Amino acid sequence: MGYFRELPNLQYQSFLSDSTSSKNYLEVKNLFRRNKLREDLEGVFTFLEKYEIVEGARPDTVAEEFYGSAELDWVVLMSAGIINVRNEWPLSNRDLYNYVEGKYGLDLNSPHHYETVEVKDSNGRLILPEGKIVDSDFTIPNPNSPLTNLNPVISISNIEYETRENTKKSSIYLLRPSYLQQFLNDMRNIMIYQNSSEYVSDRLIRTENTRVNSR
C-alpha cells in the first residue's frame, strides 16, 4: 500500500537485546501521524463521485481503474471512509457464502428476522410501509375488510440478511480524479514535521532517549 510511503519516520530508542549502545535508535514509520478526507469535503458531492464496487474487486483494482494506479488504494479507502477492510469491504459471492455458512451452519436458510410488506387501502393510501422489523405474528386491521386482520409479514433468512448487508457495502463515494493531486499535496503537507525538541528533519523526528537522560 503506497500510503505507508507517505508517512514520515520516527526514531525511538532501541530495546532490542542485541543493541550495543544506549544511543541506538530504531527508525520506523510514524503510524500515529494520520490523515483523513477533510470534513468540509465529505458533505460536498461535487468533490465526490458515487462508485459501485463490482464482484471480486479489491481496493487496488478500484484504484487502478479510477485513478490509474493500484498504489492509490489507500485513497480509495480513505475517501470511502473505510478503516477496517476486512469488515467494511464487500465480499465476493463465494467468500460471502463461505462466511455465512461458517457463521450459521445448517441454519443458513433459517429466519434471521421478520419484516413488514407494504399495505395500501382500496384508495391507494399507504397504511403500512415495507421493511419494518416486527414479530412473526404481527397483525394489523385489514383496511379493506374491517372485521379481519392482516399478517403482512415476510421472513428474511440469514443468507438474505447477510447478502443485503454485503450489498450495502458496494456503494461508496470516491474523491474525483480532478481533485486527487490537491488531496495528495495536502496530505504531504500535513505529514511534514514542524520544529520541536524532537525535530530532525521535515520527515524525521527522534523521541527522547530515557537511557541517556536518566544518567
N, C-alpha and C positions, 0 to 999 in steps of 0.2 A: 504494500500500500504506500503510495507516494506521500501520504500525509506525514509519515514519520521523518521524511527528509525536510519537511517544512519546520519541524520542531527545533528550537535551539538546544544547545547542550548544557549539561550540568556536571560539574566535578564535585565529588564528595569523598571524604576520607575513606581509605580502603581498610576494611576489617577482615580481609582475606588472611588465612593462616600463613600463606607464603609471602606476605608482604614484608619487604626487607627494611622499610623505613616508616617512621611515623608521619612522614611527609608525603607518602604515596597517596595518589588520588585515583579514583575510577571515574571515567568520563562516560556519561550515559545521556540519552535523550530526556529532556525535561517534560515528562508526561503530565506534570501539573500545569503546564502552560497550555491552556485550552482555548479554543476559538469556537464560535458558533455563528450562524447566519444572523446578521443584525436584526434586532427585534422590529425596527421600523420598516424592514423589508418583508418580514414574514407575512404581514397582512396586506401587502401591496401586490396584487396579482399581475401587474404589468411586469414585475421582475421575475415572476414565476410562471411556469408552464406545466399544465397537468400532463402526467405521463402514466400510461398503463404498462405495468410490468408483465411481459408475456411469459408463457410457460417455460420454465427452465432457465430464465435469465438470471444473471448474477450482477452485483454492483459493478464489477469491472466490465462486463459486456454492455451494460447500460451506459457506462461512462464512455466506452469506445464508440458506441452508436451516437450518443447525444453530444459528447464533447470532442470526439476524435482521439481520445487517449484513455486506455484502460487504467492508467495510473491516477486518473482523477476520480476513481471510485469513491474516495473519501468526500469529494464534493457532492456526489450523488447522495451519500448517506447523510451528510451534514444538512444539505438543503431540504432533504425529505424528513429531517428530524429523527433519524433512526440512530439509536445508540447501541442497542443490542441486536446485531444482525440475525443471530440465531432465532430470536423470538419475534422480531419485527419484520423480517423479510419473508415474502410468501414462499411456501414450499412448492416444489414441483408436484404434479399429481401422484407420482409414485411415492415420493417422500411423505406426502400428506397421508396417503393410505397407510403406509407403514407406521407413521406416527399415531394415527387414530387406532389402528389395530393394536399397537403396543399399549395405548392408553386405556382402551375399552375392552379389548379381548373379544369374547363371544357376545358382548353387549353392543357391538358395532352399530346395529340397526335398532337398538332399544331406544325408547323415548328419552331425549335429553330434557325437553320441556314441552309445554303446550302453548299454542298461540291462537289468537282470535282470527277469524276470517271476516272480511268486510260484510256488513249487513246494511241494506238500504230498505226504506219503506216503498210502498207502491208508487209514491210520487218522486222517487229517486233521491230522497233526502238521506244523508248519511246518518245511520243510527249507531253503528259501531265500526271503528277503523280496524284494519287488519294489523297483525303483528304485535298485539299486546300480549304479554306473557300472563297466562291465567292457569287455574287448576283445570284438570281434565273434565271435571263435572260442572264447569262454569256454564250458567244459563242466563238468558235474558228473555223478557216477554216478546213474543212474536209480534212485530209491528203490523203485520198484515192479518193476524189472527189472534186477537187479544186473549182468548181463552187458552192458548197454548204457549209453551216456552220453546226457545231455540237453544241448541247446544252448539254455537258457532265456533267450534274449536278443532284445530288440527294438531297432530303430533309431529314434532320436529325431532328426528333421530339424532343420535350422537354424531354420525358421519355427516349428516346435513348441517348440523350446527358448526362443526369444525370446518367444513367446506366454506360456509358463509364467512366465518371469521378469517379464513385464509384469503378469500377473495377480496375482503375489505383492504387487506394489506397491499393489494396490487395497484391501487390508485394512489399515486404520490405526486408531489409538486417538486419540480426541479428548477434551479436557477437558470434563466435563459442564457444561452451561449453568449449573447451580446454583452452580458454583464459579468462574464466569467473573469476576464482579465482584471477588472476593477476589484472583484472579490479577492482574487489571488494577491493583488497589490496590498489590499487592506490586511489580509491575513499575514503577509510577510512583515508589514509594518508593526503589527501587534506583537509579533514574535521577537522583535528587536529589544534587547535589554537596555534599560536606562542606567545612568551612572549610579552606583551604590557601592557599599563596602564589599559586596561580593562580585562586583563587575570585573571581568577580564577583557571581554570584547563584546561587540554587538550580538554575538551568537554564543557567548560562553560566560557563565558565572561559576564561582567556586565557593562552596559552603565553608563554614567555619570548621577548622581542624581542632577538635576538642583535645586531642592528644598533645598537640603542640601548646595550645593556650592554657592547658591545665598545669603546666610545669612552672 
